[in-house]
Amino acid sequence: MYLLSLVLVKKEDIKIKIILILLSIGYCVIATAQVLPTFTLTMQDGKFLPSDVLRVPTGQRIRLLVNNKGLSAAEFESPSLRKEKVLAPGANSFLIIAPLAPGEYAFFDDFHPSAKGVLIAE
């Protein structure tokens, strides 16, 4: 009987250890998650809305929400930011942009050549 209780205790100890490890991992993920400054850019049939100029802060990661409200596919592309995202009509997505130095970073809609914009980091 004593051996059986030792085995049960050991199984319980293992369960407790697993639970503690999982809780620790969850805490680490939550503790390291950052709330990033978020900016929105809407693409609609060859236009950027509300403007083709987007101002963002320097020196910190940002989240760029990209929405396609148009009737055709759109592609956010920026060689200087090293980012590219294709969106179906009505689709939404996001990009995480690394900390930027002050300056201007051009972007465009590759499917609509007249749609050009600039992200200004200041």
C-alpha positions in Angstrom: 0.0 0.0 0.0 2.9 2.3 0.9 4.4 1.8 -2.6 1.1 2.5 -4.2 0.8 5.8 -2.3 4.3 6.8 -3.3 3.5 6.2 -7.0 0.3 8.2 -6.7 2.2 11.1 -5.0 4.8 11.0 -7.7 2.1 11.2 -10.4 0.5 14.1 -8.6 3.9 15.8 -8.2 4.4 15.4 -12.0 1.0 16.9 -12.7 1.6 19.8 -10.4 5.0 20.4 -11.9 3.5 20.3 -15.4 0.8 22.8 -14.4 3.5 25.1 -12.8 5.6 25.0 -15.9 2.6 25.8 -18.2 1.6 28.7 -16.0 5.2 30.0 -16.0 5.3 29.8 -19.8 2.0 31.7 -20.0 3.2 34.3 -17.6 6.4 34.8 -19.6 4.4 35.2 -22.9 2.1 37.8 -21.2 5.0 39.6 -19.6 6.9 40.0 -22.8 3.9 41.0 -25.0 4.1 44.6 -25.9 1.3 47.0 -26.7 2.6 48.4 -30.0 1.5 51.8 -31.3 -1.0 51.0 -34.1 -1.6 52.9 -37.3 -4.2 52.2 -39.9 -3.9 52.5 -43.7 -6.9 51.8 -45.9 -6.5 50.9 -49.6 -9.5 51.5 -51.9 -9.3 51.0 -55.6 -6.0 52.8 -56.2 -6.2 55.3 -53.3 -4.8 55.4 -49.8 -7.3 56.6 -47.2 -7.5 58.9 -45.2 -4.3 60.2 -46.8 -1.2 59.0 -48.7 1.0 60.4 -45.8 1.3 58.3 -42.6 3.3 59.8 -39.7 4.8 57.4 -37.1 7.2 57.6 -34.2 10.9 56.7 -34.6 12.8 54.3 -32.5 10.1 51.8 -31.7 8.2 48.9 -33.3 4.8 49.8 -34.7 1.9 47.8 -35.9 0.4 48.9 -39.3 -3.2 47.7 -39.9 -3.8 47.5 -43.6 -7.4 47.3 -44.9 -8.6 46.8 -48.5 -12.0 48.4 -48.9 -11.8 48.2 -52.7 -13.5 45.9 -55.2 -10.2 44.4 -56.4 -7.1 43.0 -54.9 -4.5 45.4 -53.5 -0.8 45.1 -52.5 0.9 47.2 -49.9 4.6 47.3 -50.9 7.6 49.2 -49.6 11.1 48.2 -50.6 12.6 50.7 -48.1 10.6 49.1 -45.2 11.1 45.6 -46.7 7.4 44.9 -46.4 4.9 43.5 -48.8 1.3 42.4 -48.2 -1.4 41.3 -50.7 -5.0 41.8 -49.7 -8.1 40.4 -51.4 -11.1 42.7 -51.7 -12.5 43.4 -48.3 -9.5 41.8 -46.5 -7.7 43.2 -43.4 -4.2 42.3 -42.2 -1.3 43.9 -40.3 2.4 44.3 -40.5 4.9 44.7 -37.7 7.5 47.3 -38.6 10.9 47.4 -36.9 12.1 50.6 -35.2 12.7 53.3 -37.8 15.3 56.0 -38.1 13.9 59.5 -38.8 13.0 59.8 -42.5 10.6 59.1 -45.3 9.8 55.6 -46.4 7.9 55.3 -49.7 5.1 52.7 -50.2 2.7 51.9 -53.1 0.0 49.6 -54.2 1.7 47.3 -56.7 -1.7 46.5 -58.4 -2.7 50.1 -58.8 0.5 52.0 -60.0 -1.0 55.5 -59.4 -1.4 54.7 -55.7 1.7 56.0 -53.9 2.3 57.1 -50.4 5.0 57.9 -47.8 5.4 56.9 -44.2 7.2 59.6 -42.3 9.1 58.6 -39.2 9.6 61.5 -36.9 
